[in-house]
């Protein structure tokens, strides 16, 4: 599942992959349901006081085919006044970027299909942002570096990439999505975008990039997801994209 990320039930235990796969049919129903039916399903799943103790409303479609998930009970909002992105670890020049500083850097625009590991897809989705390789070059990555660890201001979610993967030209620190500034629900104001991998690698609410000496599996990878999540090449197959 795209950790666009999954919701925690009231007891604090994250809903696992098996539950989400088992309820995927409900998400598919939402795709074809009329808006009143979808609202009714959301209300039914919403539970007490407008909350969703099951986490299943994240399987219903919202925002142009996307589904919203979170592994945290709540996520603070960040904006121009209080957002910071730190780049640290095995680098010569650690740095903390404000939102304005990131927006002032050269940008790359990509239009690719977004693919969730569970099967839903949003075709031709524009993302725009700073190439991750640009931030790494500015930080001065040390020779002992092998990987990156990403942290998020939800306080829970983490992700990983090898250094080679992170330097691909289709990996962005994204500032815009669908030709608009990234909203909070979509992981804004800044999220990771790893175009050739399943969407759970594109961590929402990005706040930290730490350069490390080895891959440290992220949140869902600790629960059994593939560390290398190439679209069409993970989950048992080993073919890797060439572009």
ROLUM-503076 format. One record per residue (C-alpha): residue in three letters; z, y, x. Coordinates in steps of 0.02 Angstrom, whole numbers, padded with zeros to 5 digits, always signed. Layout:
REM residues N
ALAZYX ...
This chain:
REM residues 243
UNK+00000+00000+00000 UNK-00030+00174+00056 UNK+00135+00242+00105 UNK+00078+00391+00026 UNK+00233+00303+00021 UNK+00337+00198-00096 UNK+00482+00253-00204 UNK+00657+00187-00179 UNK+00752+00110-00325 UNK+00924+00175-00368 UNK+01013+00053-00254 UNK+00923+00128-00104 UNK+00823-00028-00060 UNK+00637+00009-00036 UNK+00521-00085-00152 UNK+00424-00207-00044 UNK+00243-00252-00028 UNK+00254-00405-00141 UNK+00317-00302-00287 UNK+00178-00175-00266 UNK+00044-00307-00254 UNK+00115-00392-00406 UNK+00106-00231-00506 UNK-00064-00176-00446 UNK-00138-00227-00612 UNK-00035-00093-00696 UNK-00110+00036-00579 UNK-00283-00027-00623 UNK-00241-00004-00807 UNK-00199+00177-00771 UNK-00370+00204-00696 UNK-00458+00168-00860 UNK-00322+00231-00978 UNK-00345+00390-01076 UNK-00228+00531-01022 UNK-00108+00509-01171 UNK-00089+00324-01130 UNK-00060+00364-00947 UNK+00074+00491-00993 UNK+00154+00361-01105 UNK+00157+00235-00964 UNK+00230+00363-00846 UNK+00363+00405-00975 UNK+00405+00222-01001 UNK+00419+00192-00813 UNK+00507+00357-00784 UNK+00677+00292-00831 UNK+00827+00401-00863 UNK+00825+00590-00835 UNK+00642+00590-00785 UNK+00670+00483-00631 UNK+00580+00323-00587 UNK+00707+00192-00532 UNK+00569+00062-00519 UNK+00450+00164-00412 UNK+00305+00099-00517 UNK+00240+00267-00579 UNK+00171+00287-00403 UNK+00042+00156-00451 UNK-00032+00267-00586 UNK-00180+00378-00538 UNK-00153+00562-00504 UNK-00246+00699-00413 UNK-00426+00639-00406 UNK-00391+00454-00392 UNK-00243+00461-00274 UNK-00075+00384-00311 UNK+00087+00467-00259 UNK+00224+00372-00169 UNK+00379+00411-00069 UNK+00502+00301+00024 UNK+00636+00434+00005 UNK+00732+00478-00152 UNK+00681+00660-00129 UNK+00579+00760-00005 UNK+00617+00941+00039 UNK+00478+01069+00028 UNK+00420+01155+00186 UNK+00312+01309+00200 UNK+00254+01443+00321 UNK+00431+01508+00345 UNK+00518+01346+00391 UNK+00388+01215+00440 UNK+00388+01153+00619 UNK+00290+01016+00707 UNK+00365+00957+00871 UNK+00268+00870+01009 UNK+00384+00790+01137 UNK+00425+00631+01231 UNK+00322+00585+01385 UNK+00238+00754+01401 UNK+00248+00894+01529 UNK+00248+01034+01401 UNK+00348+00996+01243 UNK+00303+01113+01102 UNK+00356+01161+00927 UNK+00216+01229+00818 UNK+00236+01340+00667 UNK+00117+01320+00522 UNK+00031+01483+00568 UNK+00006+01421+00748 UNK-00073+01259+00688 UNK-00187+01352+00569 UNK-00247+01463+00712 UNK-00308+01315+00817 UNK-00489+01252+00814 UNK-00518+01135+00667 UNK-00622+00982+00630 UNK-00684+00934+00456 UNK-00713+00752+00410 UNK-00778+00678+00248 UNK-00733+00494+00236 UNK-00678+00367+00106 UNK-00490+00349+00088 UNK-00446+00164+00075 UNK-00277+00091+00025 UNK-00233-00082+00089 UNK-00205-00139-00091 UNK-00383-00100-00140 UNK-00394+00072-00221 UNK-00515+00193-00140 UNK-00558+00378-00154 UNK-00736+00402-00088 UNK-00800+00553+00008 UNK-00634+00641+00033 UNK-00639+00796+00145 UNK-00497+00821+00270 UNK-00484+00967+00389 UNK-00364+00995+00532 UNK-00330+00996+00718 UNK-00384+00846+00819 UNK-00229+00754+00877 UNK-00308+00739+01049 UNK-00307+00930+01061 UNK-00117+00935+01040 UNK-00096+00794+01165 UNK-00202+00883+01294 UNK-00102+01043+01271 UNK+00060+00946+01294 UNK+00005+00862+01456 UNK+00029+00676+01423 UNK+00109+00584+01569 UNK+00032+00433+01654 UNK+00168+00317+01589 UNK+00122+00355+01407 UNK+00049+00216+01300 UNK+00081+00261+01118 UNK+00140+00389+00991 UNK+00278+00385+00862 UNK+00265+00497+00709 UNK+00413+00556+00607 UNK+00416+00647+00441 UNK+00529+00776+00360 UNK+00568+00659+00216 UNK+00693+00590+00343 UNK+00635+00410+00322 UNK+00452+00375+00353 UNK+00382+00337+00526 UNK+00214+00280+00594 UNK+00134+00231+00760 UNK-00030+00234+00854 UNK-00080+00182+01028 UNK-00129+00325+01141 UNK-00310+00266+01139 UNK-00311+00266+00949 UNK-00230+00437+00940 UNK-00365+00513+01050 UNK-00506+00462+00933 UNK-00605+00611+00866 UNK-00574+00553+00686 UNK-00383+00566+00697 UNK-00319+00734+00636 UNK-00161+00831+00610 UNK-00224+00880+00439 UNK-00198+01050+00356 UNK-00323+01038+00213 UNK-00378+00900+00095 UNK-00516+00906-00036 UNK-00553+01083+00028 UNK-00380+01148-00017 UNK-00219+01169+00079 UNK-00126+01004+00071 UNK+00000+01007-00071 UNK+00177+00942-00059 UNK+00135+00788-00163 UNK-00004+00744-00043 UNK+00109+00763+00109 UNK+00090+00948+00145 UNK+00091+01066+00221 UNK+00041+00952+00366 UNK+00005+00766+00368 UNK-00074+00642+00486 UNK-00251+00582+00445 UNK-00313+00424+00531 UNK-00487+00407+00457 UNK-00534+00230+00513 UNK-00371+00148+00459 UNK-00289+00105+00294 UNK-00205+00256+00219 UNK-00027+00202+00256 UNK-00060+00254+00436 UNK-00091+00434+00378 UNK+00091+00485+00370 UNK+00139+00620+00245 UNK+00256+00768+00280 UNK+00225+00757+00467 UNK+00359+00841+00573 UNK+00364+00753+00741 UNK+00246+00676+00869 UNK+00335+00585+01009 UNK+00237+00513+01154 UNK+00311+00345+01206 UNK+00288+00207+01334 UNK+00252+00074+01202 UNK+00210+00054+01019 UNK+00362+00063+00907 UNK+00313-00003+00736 UNK+00329+00115+00590 UNK+00416+00101+00423 UNK+00297-00019+00335 UNK+00252-00110+00495 UNK+00434-00160+00511 UNK+00413-00237+00338 UNK+00261-00341+00384 UNK+00110-00225+00378 UNK-00017-00231+00519 UNK+00018-00112+00663 UNK-00169-00095+00691 UNK-00233-00056+00518 UNK-00421-00042+00539 UNK-00507-00039+00370 UNK-00589-00209+00352 UNK-00518-00267+00516 UNK-00333-00294+00483 UNK-00238-00418+00374 UNK-00294-00569+00472 UNK-00463-00513+00541 UNK-00484-00441+00714 UNK-00648-00346+00706 UNK-00622-00165+00757 UNK-00730-00017+00705 UNK-00847+00051+00837 UNK-00863+00230+00775 
